[in-house]
């Protein structure tokens, strides 16, 4: 899938990319800011240019996936049924050209081809209690952290927001890393410690059955700490070493898998501490970022006109375009729910005009019932009379526009990667701004400061944050010296001995 490779961009080119992104997002903000449940109440279809309406009207979900989102089926020949307006074609090209490369394509990882529930690259003890998606993530990120720890001479890994400790357990008991695991929820920490003991017992039984395979050094479980990490202040516990390094001060590697909202911000701010040698971050839940405080972080992006991102824009950036395109190609019945919910919103406004976009608890198997049944159940769930008179003809007319609703939502997803790119680019620019002192002193690409552990601090870092949709792929060949081109990882130069 085409896009921008951040590793190939200079600092000035990254700043210019931020300028271009804010300009494009400003142009199409009316689409991005729209809530699909207001498709009928706000006449969202009518807000599109007439030429766009003509091009998109009547397209089936698979055609939307192929023509608009440019995610065709393997071997499919792309054919337009009509000449599309240049403005719509330009939007498609711009959305692809300015977004960070999202590689590899959306596909089932090879480790699940034999069994979709079990990663073939993880042994059975590490798969227990872990869902397939998480199995894939902890293995790929864990292996990356192990390599990054080796090349940056880190003495300890700190897993922040560790939850039940699946990643921490794999890194410590599977990869032999020294791990501190920080989580704010006492219940999750208790669960993590229980799973640690269970895994240790399983591994010890395996050692007894196969004495030749026993590792030389004793196994060491993660060290768990109950602590909330505040994005606005440094956390001393996070920076404390588990034990004193014989070579002097500790060198920490911070990592967070699905670091939600401001937790990602906290990790980025701790990266400037001298104890921190590297950061591997997979953020998520951009809509939970504090405003202000969580975005924008960099001075450059904050100063750009149109850089502010509403809750709706940040929430949209959390959607996986590739996954939705697969649903479109499969003509998933659940796509109908977009239209049903928009029809329900019309009925709610008719009954109580001041009630806007109320939360509606999920209606089971909504796509299998008639639109009138859905609306009545929805009315009841928001505290309104489900027996309110409904206009059957109006509901039928709304259901007839089901593909238009899906087409408009597909447009918003086409632009969503641009929002995520701006958020991630802002984080990278923020880190680079923290290293401007070294840059102004003239340190080179691999660092030549008199402070070797800070010599390539962020300002020289050639990297970006992982997308929240990162599947861990594409890590081959990352660890070639000099360490200035590691995608998805922020690292400082290893100390010189």
C-alpha positions as CSV (number, residue, x, y, z in Angstrom):
1,X,0.0,0.0,0.0
2,X,1.5,3.4,-1.0
3,X,2.3,6.1,1.5
4,X,5.0,8.0,3.2
5,X,8.0,6.2,4.7
6,X,9.0,8.4,7.6
7,X,12.5,7.0,7.6
8,X,13.2,8.7,4.3
9,X,12.2,12.2,5.5
10,X,14.5,14.8,6.8
11,X,13.4,16.9,9.8
12,X,12.3,19.8,7.5
13,X,10.4,17.4,5.3
14,X,8.6,16.0,8.3
15,X,7.6,19.5,9.3
16,X,6.4,20.2,5.8
17,X,4.3,17.0,5.9
18,X,2.6,18.2,9.0
19,X,1.8,21.5,7.1
20,X,0.3,19.5,4.2
21,X,-1.7,17.2,6.5
22,X,-3.3,20.1,8.3
23,X,-4.2,21.8,5.0
24,X,-5.9,18.7,3.6
25,X,-7.7,17.9,6.8
26,X,-9.0,21.5,6.9
27,X,-10.4,21.1,3.4
28,X,-12.4,17.9,4.2
29,X,-13.2,18.6,7.9
30,X,-16.9,18.6,7.2
31,X,-16.7,14.9,6.2
32,X,-14.4,14.0,9.0
33,X,-16.4,15.8,11.7
34,X,-19.7,14.2,10.6
35,X,-21.3,11.5,12.7
36,X,-22.7,8.7,10.5
37,X,-25.7,8.3,12.8
38,X,-26.7,11.8,11.7
39,X,-26.8,10.8,8.1
40,X,-30.5,11.6,7.7
41,X,-30.9,14.2,10.4
42,X,-28.1,16.4,9.0
43,X,-28.5,15.3,5.3
44,X,-24.9,14.2,5.1
45,X,-25.3,12.9,1.5
46,X,-26.4,16.4,0.4
47,X,-23.2,17.9,1.8
48,X,-21.2,16.0,-0.9
49,X,-20.6,17.6,-4.3
50,X,-23.1,16.5,-6.8
51,X,-20.4,15.0,-9.0
52,X,-19.3,12.8,-6.0
53,X,-22.9,11.8,-5.4
54,X,-23.2,10.6,-9.0
55,X,-20.0,8.6,-8.8
56,X,-20.7,6.9,-5.5
57,X,-24.4,6.4,-5.7
58,X,-25.4,2.8,-6.4
59,X,-22.0,1.4,-5.7
60,X,-22.1,-2.0,-3.9
61,X,-19.9,-2.5,-0.8
62,X,-17.3,-4.6,-2.7
63,X,-17.1,-1.8,-5.3
64,X,-16.6,0.8,-2.6
65,X,-13.7,-1.3,-1.2
66,X,-12.1,-1.7,-4.6
67,X,-12.7,1.8,-6.2
68,X,-12.8,4.2,-3.2
69,X,-10.7,2.5,-0.6
70,X,-8.4,0.9,-3.2
71,X,-8.4,-2.5,-1.4
72,X,-9.3,-4.9,-4.2
73,X,-9.5,-8.7,-3.9
74,X,-6.4,-10.6,-4.9
75,X,-6.2,-10.6,-8.7
76,X,-9.2,-8.3,-9.1
77,X,-9.1,-6.0,-12.1
78,X,-10.1,-2.5,-11.1
79,X,-12.8,-1.1,-13.5
80,X,-14.7,2.2,-13.0
81,X,-18.3,2.1,-14.3
82,X,-18.1,5.8,-15.0
83,X,-15.7,8.7,-15.2
84,X,-15.1,9.9,-11.6
85,X,-14.7,13.7,-11.0
86,X,-11.1,14.8,-10.7
87,X,-11.7,16.2,-7.2
88,X,-12.7,12.8,-5.9
89,X,-9.7,11.1,-7.6
90,X,-7.5,13.8,-6.1
91,X,-8.8,13.1,-2.7
92,X,-8.0,9.4,-3.1
93,X,-4.5,10.1,-4.3
94,X,-3.9,12.6,-1.5
95,X,-5.1,10.3,1.2
96,X,-2.7,7.7,0.0
97,X,0.2,10.0,-0.6
98,X,0.3,11.8,2.7
99,X,-0.4,8.9,5.1
100,X,2.3,6.9,6.7
101,X,2.9,3.6,5.0
102,X,0.7,0.9,6.5
103,X,2.6,-2.2,5.7
104,X,2.1,-5.1,5.3
105,X,-1.3,-5.4,3.8
106,X,-4.2,-6.5,5.9
107,X,-3.9,-10.3,5.9
108,X,-3.8,-13.3,8.2
109,X,-0.3,-13.6,9.7
110,X,1.4,-16.8,8.5
111,X,1.7,-18.1,12.1
112,X,-2.1,-18.6,12.2
113,X,-2.5,-20.4,8.8
114,X,-2.6,-23.8,10.4
115,X,-4.7,-23.0,13.4
116,X,-6.5,-19.6,13.6
117,X,-6.5,-19.8,17.4
118,X,-2.9,-20.6,18.1
119,X,0.3,-18.9,17.0
120,X,2.7,-21.4,15.6
121,X,5.6,-19.1,16.7
122,X,4.6,-19.2,20.4
123,X,5.0,-22.3,22.6
124,X,1.9,-23.6,24.3
125,X,2.6,-22.2,27.8
126,X,2.8,-18.7,26.5
127,X,-0.4,-19.1,24.5
128,X,-2.5,-20.1,27.5
129,X,-5.1,-17.4,28.5
130,X,-4.0,-15.3,25.5
131,X,-6.3,-14.5,22.5
132,X,-4.8,-15.0,19.0
133,X,-4.5,-11.3,18.3
134,X,-2.6,-10.7,21.6
135,X,-0.5,-13.8,20.9
136,X,0.7,-12.2,17.7
137,X,1.3,-8.8,19.3
138,X,3.2,-9.9,22.3
139,X,5.5,-12.1,20.2
140,X,6.3,-9.5,17.6
141,X,6.7,-6.6,20.1
142,X,8.6,-8.8,22.5
143,X,11.1,-9.9,19.9
144,X,11.6,-6.3,18.8
145,X,12.1,-5.2,22.4
146,X,14.7,-8.0,22.9
147,X,16.7,-6.9,19.8
148,X,16.4,-3.3,20.7
149,X,17.5,-4.0,24.3
150,X,20.6,-5.8,23.0
151,X,21.7,-3.1,20.5
152,X,21.2,-0.3,23.0
153,X,22.8,-2.0,25.9
154,X,19.7,-1.7,28.1
155,X,19.8,-3.2,31.6
156,X,16.0,-3.3,32.2
157,X,12.7,-3.2,30.4
158,X,9.7,-1.3,31.8
159,X,6.3,-2.4,30.5
160,X,3.9,0.4,31.3
161,X,0.2,-0.2,31.4
162,X,0.9,-3.9,31.5
163,X,-2.6,-5.2,32.3
164,X,-2.6,-8.9,33.0
165,X,1.1,-9.0,32.1
166,X,1.1,-11.1,28.9
167,X,3.8,-9.1,27.3
168,X,5.9,-8.8,30.4
169,X,5.7,-12.6,31.0
170,X,6.8,-13.3,27.5
171,X,9.7,-10.9,27.7
172,X,10.9,-12.1,31.1
173,X,10.2,-15.8,31.1
174,X,10.3,-16.3,27.4
175,X,13.1,-14.0,26.3
176,X,15.1,-13.7,29.5
177,X,14.8,-9.9,29.9
178,X,14.7,-8.2,33.2
179,X,11.3,-6.6,33.3
180,X,9.4,-4.2,35.6
181,X,5.7,-4.3,35.0
182,X,3.7,-1.2,35.9
183,X,-0.1,-1.2,36.0
184,X,-2.6,1.0,37.9
185,X,-5.3,-1.5,38.5
186,X,-4.6,-3.7,41.5
187,X,-7.0,-6.4,40.3
188,X,-5.1,-6.8,37.0
189,X,-1.8,-6.9,38.9
190,X,-3.1,-9.7,41.1
191,X,-4.3,-11.6,38.0
192,X,-0.8,-11.1,36.4
193,X,1.0,-12.4,39.5
194,X,-1.3,-15.5,39.5
195,X,-0.6,-16.1,35.8
196,X,3.2,-15.7,36.5
197,X,3.1,-18.4,39.1
198,X,1.0,-20.7,36.9
199,X,3.5,-20.3,34.0
200,X,6.5,-20.9,36.1
201,X,5.0,-24.1,37.4
202,X,4.3,-25.2,33.8
203,X,7.9,-24.4,32.7
204,X,9.4,-26.2,35.7
205,X,7.4,-29.3,34.9
206,X,8.7,-29.1,31.4
207,X,12.3,-28.9,32.7
208,X,11.7,-32.0,34.8
209,X,10.6,-33.9,31.7
210,X,13.5,-32.6,29.6
211,X,16.5,-31.9,31.8
212,X,18.8,-31.4,28.8
213,X,16.7,-28.3,27.8
214,X,17.0,-26.5,31.1
215,X,18.4,-23.0,30.6
216,X,21.6,-22.1,32.4
217,X,20.3,-19.0,34.2
218,X,17.3,-19.2,36.6
219,X,14.0,-17.9,35.3
220,X,12.9,-14.6,36.6
221,X,9.3,-13.4,36.6
222,X,8.4,-9.8,36.0
223,X,8.5,-7.4,39.0
224,X,5.0,-6.0,39.3
225,X,4.3,-2.5,40.6
226,X,0.8,-1.0,41.2
227,X,1.1,2.6,40.1
228,X,-0.8,5.1,37.9
229,X,1.4,6.9,35.5
230,X,0.5,10.6,35.1
231,X,1.0,12.2,31.7
232,X,1.7,15.6,33.3
233,X,4.5,14.6,35.7
234,X,7.5,12.2,35.7
235,X,7.0,8.9,37.6
236,X,9.9,8.2,39.9
237,X,8.9,4.5,40.2
238,X,9.1,4.1,36.4
239,X,12.7,5.3,36.4
240,X,14.0,3.2,39.4
241,X,16.2,0.3,38.5
242,X,15.4,-3.2,39.9
243,X,19.0,-3.5,40.8
244,X,22.2,-1.5,40.4
245,X,24.1,-2.1,37.2
246,X,27.8,-3.1,37.7
247,X,28.7,-0.7,34.9
248,X,27.0,2.3,36.6
249,X,23.6,3.9,36.0
250,X,20.7,1.9,34.7
251,X,19.7,2.1,31.0
252,X,16.0,1.6,30.7
253,X,13.9,0.5,27.7
254,X,10.3,1.7,28.0
255,X,7.5,-0.1,26.1
256,X,3.7,0.0,26.0
257,X,1.4,-2.3,24.0
258,X,-1.8,-0.4,23.3
259,X,-0.8,2.5,25.6
260,X,-4.2,4.1,25.8
261,X,-4.7,7.9,25.4
262,X,-2.4,9.9,27.6
263,X,-0.4,6.9,28.7
264,X,1.4,7.2,25.3
265,X,2.1,10.8,26.1
266,X,3.5,9.9,29.5
267,X,5.9,7.4,27.9
268,X,7.0,10.0,25.3
269,X,7.7,12.6,28.0
270,X,9.8,10.1,30.0
271,X,11.9,9.4,27.0
272,X,13.8,12.7,27.6
273,X,15.1,11.3,31.0
274,X,18.8,10.3,30.9
275,X,18.0,6.9,32.4
276,X,15.9,6.0,29.3
277,X,17.8,4.6,26.4
278,X,15.0,3.5,24.1
279,X,11.2,3.5,23.7
280,X,9.0,1.0,21.7
281,X,5.5,2.3,21.7
282,X,2.2,1.0,20.3
283,X,-0.4,3.7,21.1
284,X,-4.2,3.5,20.8
285,X,-7.4,5.3,21.7
286,X,-6.5,8.7,20.4
287,X,-9.9,10.1,21.3
288,X,-8.9,9.7,25.0
289,X,-6.0,12.1,24.6
290,X,-6.4,15.2,26.9
291,X,-7.3,18.4,25.1
292,X,-5.1,20.3,25.6
293,X,-2.2,18.3,26.9
294,X,-2.3,15.1,24.9
295,X,-2.3,16.6,21.4
296,X,-0.6,18.5,20.0
297,X,2.7,17.9,21.7
298,X,5.1,19.5,19.4
299,X,5.6,23.3,19.2
300,X,5.6,23.0,15.4
301,X,2.2,21.3,15.0
302,X,0.6,23.4,17.7
303,X,1.4,26.5,15.8
304,X,-0.1,25.3,12.5
305,X,-3.5,26.7,11.5
306,X,-6.1,23.9,11.5
307,X,-4.0,21.5,13.6
308,X,-6.7,21.0,16.3
309,X,-8.4,17.6,16.1
310,X,-11.9,17.2,17.5
311,X,-13.0,14.1,19.5
312,X,-14.7,12.8,16.3
313,X,-11.5,13.1,14.2
314,X,-9.4,11.4,16.8
315,X,-12.0,8.6,17.3
316,X,-12.1,8.0,13.5
317,X,-8.4,7.6,13.4
318,X,-8.8,4.5,15.6
319,X,-10.6,2.6,12.8
320,X,-8.8,0.2,10.7
321,X,-9.5,1.0,7.0
322,X,-8.2,-2.4,5.9
323,X,-10.5,-4.3,8.2
324,X,-13.5,-2.3,7.1
325,X,-12.6,-2.9,3.4
326,X,-12.6,-6.6,4.1
327,X,-16.1,-6.3,5.5
328,X,-17.1,-4.4,2.4
329,X,-15.7,-7.1,0.1
330,X,-17.5,-9.7,2.1
331,X,-20.7,-7.6,2.1
332,X,-21.0,-8.3,5.8
333,X,-24.6,-8.1,7.0
334,X,-23.6,-5.9,9.9
335,X,-22.9,-3.0,7.5
336,X,-26.7,-2.4,7.6
337,X,-26.4,-1.3,11.2
338,X,-25.1,2.1,10.0
339,X,-28.3,2.8,8.3
340,X,-30.5,1.4,11.1
341,X,-28.8,3.6,13.7
342,X,-29.1,6.7,11.5
343,X,-32.9,6.0,11.1
344,X,-33.1,5.6,14.9
345,X,-31.5,9.0,15.4
346,X,-34.2,10.5,13.2
347,X,-36.9,8.9,15.4
348,X,-35.2,10.1,18.6
349,X,-35.0,13.7,17.4
350,X,-38.6,13.6,16.4
351,X,-39.6,12.5,19.9
352,X,-37.1,14.6,21.8
353,X,-35.3,17.2,19.7
354,X,-32.8,18.1,22.4
355,X,-31.6,14.5,22.8
356,X,-28.7,14.2,20.4
357,X,-26.5,11.1,19.7
358,X,-27.4,9.2,22.9
359,X,-25.6,6.0,23.6
360,X,-27.5,3.0,22.5
361,X,-26.6,-0.3,24.1
362,X,-25.8,-2.8,21.3
363,X,-28.9,-4.5,19.9
364,X,-28.1,-8.2,19.4
365,X,-28.2,-9.5,15.8
366,X,-29.5,-6.1,14.6
367,X,-28.9,-6.9,11.0
368,X,-31.3,-9.8,11.1
369,X,-34.4,-7.8,12.2
370,X,-36.5,-5.3,10.3
371,X,-35.7,-1.6,10.5
372,X,-38.9,-0.8,12.4
373,X,-38.1,-3.4,15.0
374,X,-34.6,-2.0,15.4
375,X,-35.9,1.5,15.9
376,X,-38.5,0.5,18.5
377,X,-35.9,-1.4,20.5
378,X,-33.5,1.5,20.2
379,X,-36.2,3.9,21.5
380,X,-36.8,1.8,24.5
381,X,-33.0,1.7,25.2
382,X,-32.8,5.4,25.4
383,X,-35.8,5.8,27.7
384,X,-38.4,6.7,25.0
385,X,-41.8,5.0,24.3
386,X,-41.1,2.1,21.9
387,X,-44.7,2.4,20.7
388,X,-44.4,5.9,19.3
389,X,-46.0,6.1,15.9
390,X,-43.4,5.5,13.1
391,X,-43.7,6.5,9.4
392,X,-43.3,3.1,7.7
393,X,-42.8,4.8,4.3
394,X,-40.1,7.1,5.6
395,X,-38.3,4.1,7.2
396,X,-38.5,2.3,3.9
397,X,-37.0,5.3,2.1
398,X,-34.2,5.4,4.6
399,X,-33.4,1.7,4.3
400,X,-33.3,2.2,0.5
401,X,-30.3,4.5,1.1
402,X,-28.3,1.9,2.9
403,X,-25.5,1.9,0.4
404,X,-25.2,5.7,0.5
405,X,-24.7,5.5,4.2
406,X,-22.0,3.0,3.8
407,X,-20.4,5.1,1.0
408,X,-20.3,8.2,3.2
409,X,-18.7,6.2,6.1
410,X,-16.2,4.8,3.7
411,X,-15.2,8.3,2.7
412,X,-14.5,9.1,6.4
413,X,-12.3,6.0,6.7
414,X,-10.4,7.0,3.6
415,X,-9.3,10.1,5.4
416,X,-8.8,8.6,8.8
417,X,-5.2,7.5,8.2
418,X,-4.3,11.1,7.6
419,X,-5.5,12.0,11.1
420,X,-3.5,9.2,12.6
421,X,-0.4,10.2,10.6
422,X,-0.7,13.7,12.0
423,X,-0.9,12.5,15.6
424,X,2.1,10.2,15.1
425,X,4.0,12.8,13.3
426,X,3.4,15.3,16.0
427,X,4.8,12.8,18.5
428,X,7.9,12.3,16.5
429,X,8.4,16.1,16.0
430,X,7.9,16.5,19.8
431,X,10.7,14.1,20.5
432,X,12.9,15.7,17.9
433,X,12.3,19.1,19.4
434,X,13.5,17.8,22.8
435,X,16.8,17.1,21.1
436,X,17.2,20.5,19.4
437,X,20.0,21.4,21.9
438,X,22.2,18.6,20.6
439,X,21.3,19.5,17.0
440,X,22.2,23.2,17.5
441,X,25.6,22.1,18.9
442,X,26.3,20.3,15.7
443,X,26.2,16.7,16.7
444,X,26.2,14.4,13.6
445,X,23.7,11.7,12.6
446,X,25.3,9.1,14.8
447,X,26.0,11.6,17.6
448,X,29.3,13.1,18.7
449,X,28.4,14.9,22.0
450,X,30.6,14.8,25.0
451,X,27.6,13.0,26.8
452,X,27.6,9.7,24.9
453,X,24.4,8.4,26.5
454,X,22.5,11.5,25.2
455,X,24.4,12.1,22.0
456,X,21.7,11.0,19.7
457,X,18.8,12.1,21.8
458,X,15.6,12.2,19.8
459,X,16.7,15.1,17.6
460,X,18.7,12.7,15.5
461,X,16.2,9.9,15.8
462,X,14.9,8.6,12.5
463,X,11.7,7.0,13.6
464,X,8.0,7.2,14.2
465,X,5.5,5.6,16.7
466,X,3.8,2.4,15.8
467,X,0.3,2.8,14.6
468,X,-2.3,1.3,17.0
469,X,-3.1,-1.1,14.2
470,X,0.5,-2.3,13.9
471,X,0.7,-6.1,13.5
472,X,4.4,-6.3,14.3
473,X,5.5,-7.1,10.8
474,X,8.2,-5.5,8.7
475,X,10.9,-5.7,11.3
476,X,13.5,-7.5,9.2
477,X,16.8,-5.7,8.8
478,X,16.1,-3.0,11.3
479,X,19.1,-3.4,13.4
480,X,22.0,-2.4,11.2
481,X,24.4,0.3,12.4
482,X,24.2,3.2,12.7
483,X,21.0,3.0,14.8
484,X,19.2,5.9,13.3
485,X,16.6,4.2,11.1
486,X,14.4,2.0,13.3
487,X,10.7,2.4,12.3
488,X,8.3,2.5,15.2
489,X,11.1,2.8,17.8
490,X,12.7,5.8,19.4
491,X,16.2,5.0,20.6
492,X,19.3,6.8,21.8
493,X,22.8,5.7,20.9
494,X,24.3,2.9,23.0
495,X,27.0,4.0,25.4
496,X,30.5,3.8,24.2
497,X,32.9,1.7,26.4
